[in-house]
Structure formats: C-alpha cells, structure tokens
Amino acid sequence: MITDMLRKALLAGIGVQEKFKGYIDDLVKKGELSQSQGAKLVKEWTEAAEKGTAEVSKSFTDVLQRALESMNIPSRQDFERLNRKVQSLSIRLKRLEGKTEELEEEVAEEEEV
C-alpha cells in the first residue's frame, strides 16, 4: 500500500518532468529561449528534481524505520543473531550430551554454508 503510493508519486514526478521538457522545447522552437538556455534549464530542473526525490526517499525510509521500531518488530539482523545463538547453544548441548558424531556433521554443514 505504501509502496504503491510512493510508486505513483514517482511516476507522477516523471510525467511532470516530461511535460517540463516539452514546455522548454516549445519555448526553444518559438525562439523565446536559445538551445543552450533550454538545455541549462532542463539540467537545473532535473538536478533539483533528483535531489528532491532523494530527500523524499530518505524521509520515507526514516519514517518507515521509526514506525517499525515503535512496533517492536525484529529486524533481519535480529533473526540472524538469534539463529546463530540457537545453533551455538545446540552445539554446546550436544557436546554436553556426548553426541560427538552429530556435532561433527553439524560443524561440517555449517562450514559449507
């Protein structure tokens, strides 16, 4: 849902950019702007639009990150850290139980990954 809104906003921005270029091209054809002036305006506007898009994207990412943190949802790194911890504890448990064969197989499997 949020990604759809962001995608629509970006597509709208692309449409505006195309209309702006068309407007500048018309002014150049009418002789109201030189070719170099038109190119300069398009370049300046494109750079400003890209900067604005990057800022919006960063703001969106920041807001999304804060929302996920406030909902206390674990990150991928959290899951990976817990998985490593569980694997480590499983190996220690098998050592304590004296199951060395299974331990050796598991260590070999982990080394392959």
N, C-alpha and C positions, 0 to 999 in steps of 0.2 A: 504494500500500500504506500509506504513512504517512498520506496524506490520508484514506484510509478509516478508519484508527484515530482520527484527530482528529475526523472527522465523527461517528463512533459515540460518541465521548466527549461531544461537544457535544449530540447527540441524547439521550444518557442524562441529561445535565445538565438539558435541557428537561423530560424526564419527571420528574425529581426535583422540579423547580420546580412543575410541575403538581400533583404529589402533596402538596407542602408547602402550596400554596394550598388544596387540598381539605381538608387537615387543619385549617388555620386556619379555613376556612369552617364545618367541623363544630363546632369549639370555639365559634365565634360563635353558631351555631344552638342549641347546648346552653346558651348563656348563660355559659359559662366565661370568655369574652373579650367585651369590648364591640366594636362595629363599628370604632371608632377604634383600639382596641388591635390588632385583627386587621389593619387596613389598615397600621398602623405596622410591625408585624412583617413583613408581606409586603414592604413597601417596603424595610426594612432588609435582609432576606434577599436580595431581588432585587439591591440595590446591591452587597452583599458577593459574590454570585454573579457579577455582571458584572465586578467588579474582579478576582476570581479567574480568570475566563475570559480577561480581557485579559492578566493576568500569565502564564498558561499559554501563550497565543498568542505573546506576546513571547519567552518562554523557548524555545518550539518554533522560532520564526523564528531566534533566535540560534544554537541548536544546529544547525539546518539550514545556516545561513550558514557556521558554522565547519567543518562537515563538507564542504561544497562547496569551501571554501578549502583544506582539508587534502588534498583530492583533486586540487587544482590545476586545476579546471575553469574555463575562461574565462567571464567574465560577458558579458551582452548589451552593456554599455558597452565591454568589451574588443574584442568583434567590431566594433562600430560605429566605434571608434577605428581599428582596423586597416583597415576598409573605406575610411574617409576617407583614410588614409595611402596605400593602394594606388591610389585614384583620383587623389590628388595626384601620386604618382610616375608614374602612367600619363600624366597631362597633361604633366609635365616631360619624359618620354621622347619624347612626340610632338612637343613643341617642339624638342627636340634633333634629331629626325629631320626636322624641317621640314614636318610634316604639319599645316599651319595650318587647313585646311578641316575636318578631322576634329576638331581641337581646338575650333574654334568651335561645331560641332554638339554636342560633349560638354558644353561650358560652358553652352550653351543648355538642354540636357536637365537638367543639374544645377540650374539656376536654376528650372526648372519644378517640381522636387521640393521 
